[in-house]
């Protein structure tokens, strides 16, 4: 998510003194490591990179820009370097680690991007500017996040070019976007179909059937016969694509043929 904003800042003529990102991670089962996407982008742009946020204290910078950093920036750094953050929600709704996913799971019709002050509290800073973004009824978290990054990049560059001005305190009811756990994405077939559909849209939804775990990749609330129909609550939902345990993703209809699924069957948790 940070690559687009980084490239846009450089293209807009801003001098990026230092890029801070996570340490290189091991890929696959071997010992080789690979840089984060933003580190690779920074290296391609000829920018210095570090894995230690404290290094900004010696970088002679006027402002820090935070995008999907995922770590707490300690007070002694914030005391020396003012920072702004792109947060993908309309604060104070969905402060925390998973604002995009929580908005979808809650059935929110809109979300947005806030350009906010970074302070010691979790996403508590005042707001410089924001853009409201509607959430499509079938939009996945991945697609929504991509749109938010694009909108947020424009917001960031425009705000810095025009001048940040004075931020406004957050107003409204606060909700907390806790990190998504696997159990949050387990489908309960006793819930209404829209609940299952939201979990599928987030990504990583799963269920059990005959004692085996199945990932559900794509569903529809308007069955057209392309998948298999299962009851959910007092209604039905069409499962279009799934992934049985230990096998690749496949059309749900192909899986159903293999297990002898018949009309009127439903997923079984045991």
N, C-alpha and C positions, 0 to 999 in steps of 0.2 A: 504493500500500500504506500510505502514511502518513496518509491522510485519516481512516480509521476510528479509529485510535488518537488522533489529534489531537482529533477531535470528542468521543470518549469521555472524554478527560482534562478537557476543558472542562465537559462534562455532569456529571462527578463532582465538580466544584467546585474543581479545581486552577487556580491562576493561571498562565497561560502568558504569560511576559514577552516572548518573542520566538520567531518561527518562522524557521528557516534552511532554505532550499531552493535549488535550482539557478536560474540566471538564466532569464528568459523565452526560449523557443525559437521559431525561425521556423517557421511552419506553411505547408505546401504549397510552391508555387514562387514565391510573392510575397515581399514584404519585411516583411509584418506578423508580429508575434510574439504568442505567447500564454503565459500563466503556467502553471506546473506545477499539477497538480490540488491539491496540498497548499497552494500559495500562494493559489489561488483560494478554497479552503476557509477559510484563515486570514483572508483579506480579508472573506469573508462573515461571519466570526465577529467582525470588528472587531479582529483581532490584528495587531501590528506584524510586518513581514516584512523579512528581509534575505537577500542572496546571499553574504555574507561571514561565515564561521563565527567569525572573530575578534571580531565585534560582540557575541558573548555575554559577552566580558570586561567590557563596560561595562553589561551588562543587569541586574546585581544579582540573579542567579539562584542558587538552592540546588542545583539538579540539572538536568542536561541529559538529555533522552530522545531516543535515536537510533533511527530506523526507516527502513531502506532508504535511507540517506543516499548511499552510493556514493562517498564521498570519504574520504581519510585525515584524521583530526582530529589536528592537530599537537600535540606534547608540551607546548608552552607554554600551550595552551588547556586541556588535560587537567590540567595542574598547578594551574590556578586554579578549574576547574569540574568537579566529579565528574560522570560520565555513565554511564548505563545504556543497553544496546542490546537490541532484540528481534532475535534471530538465528533463522532458520528451519531449524534442524537440531538434533540432539542432540550437542552438542560433547563431545569434540574431533573427532567425525566431521563432515566437510564444512565445514571452515573455508574462508572465501573467498567469491567473487562469485556462484557459482551452486549453492547447496546444494540447492535444490528440484529442479532439473534433474538434477544429478549423482546424487541419491538415486534418481530414477526410472530413469536410465540404468544404474545399478548393480543394479537389481532389489531395492532395499531394501523390506522389508515395513512398516517403521515409520520415522517421522521425528518431528519435534516442534518446539517453540519453547522457546528458552532466553532468560531475562532475565539478562543478563550485565554485568559491569563492562567499560567501555570503557577500554582501555589502549593503549600504543603498538604492541604486537604485533598481528598480524592475527588477530582473534577468539580471543585467548589468555586473556582475562580470566576471573576466577572467576564461578561461577554462583549467582545468588540463588534462582532457582526455574525449573522447567521443566514443560511439559505434553507428554506423549507422544501422537502422532497416527498412527493406522494409515494406510497407503497402499493404496488400492483397486487391484486388478489392472488395471483399465482407466482409472483416474483420470488425467486430464491434468494437466500442470504448472499450468495456469491455474486449474483447479478446486481443486487441492491448495493452491495459494498463497492462494486466497480463504479456504479453511478455516483455514489457518495464521494469516492476518491476524485472523480472528475470534477464534480461540483465544488468540492472542497479545495481542490487545486486552484480553480478559478477564483474562489473566495479569498484564499490566502494571498495570491499574487496581487489581486486588485486592492486588497486592504493594505498591503505593504507599499504598493505604489502610491496610493492615495493618502496614506498616513493612517495610523491606527486610531487616533483620536482617544476619547475617554470611554472606557468600558462601562457597561451597565451591570449591576448586580443581577444574579439569577432570581427569578420569581416563579412561583407555582409550586405544585406538589412534587416532592422528591421521590424518585423510585431508584432502586439499586439493581444494576445489571450484573448479577452474579455470573461467574464463569460457568459455561455449560458443561454439565457432567453427563456421562453416558446414560444414566438413568433418566435424565430429563428428556431424552429423545426416544425412550422406549414407548411404543405405541400401545395405548390402552384401548382395545376395541370396544369397550363399553362406553367410551366417550363419543361425542358427536363427530361426524366425518371431518369437520373443519379443523378439529384439534389434531387429528392424524395428519391432515394435509399441511398444517403449519409446521409440524415437526419434520416432515419430509422436505419442505421448502428450506428449512434451516440447514439440512444436510446431516447425515449420520443417523437418520431414523432407523429403528430396528424393531424386530419382533421375534417371537419364538413360534415355531410350528413343528409339532411332533418331536419336541425336544431339541430342535436345531435352530440356531440363530440365523435370521435372514435380515439383511439390510434392504430397506425400501428406498429406492432412488427416485421414483417418480410416480405421482398419483394425480387423479383428476376428480373433481367434485361433480363433473358433468359427464358421466359414462357415455362413451360412443361405441363400445364394443371392441376397442383396440387392446384392452387388457383383461384382467379378471376382476369381478365384482365381489367385494366382501362386505358383510354387514358391519356397521360401526354405530354404536348407540342404537337409535331407532331408525336409522337410515342406512345408506350404502355409500361406498367409495370405490373407485376403480383404481386398482394397482396396475401400473403400466410397465414399470421396470423394477427389477429387484436383483439381489445377489445372495444366493444360498451360501451357507458356510463352506469355505474352502473352494469356492468356484467363482468364475468371473461374472460380471454383470450380464444380465440377459433379459429379454422380454418376459414379462410375467406370464404371458400366454404359453411360452415355451416351457417354463418351469411347471406350470399347471398341467400341461399335457404329460409331463414326466412323472408327476406324483398322483395322477388320476383325479385331479380336481374336477368336481362336477358342479353344475348350477345349484346354488343354495349353500355351498360350502362356505366356511369362514376360517380365518386364521385362528389357530388354537395355541394358547400360551404354554401348554404342556407338551 
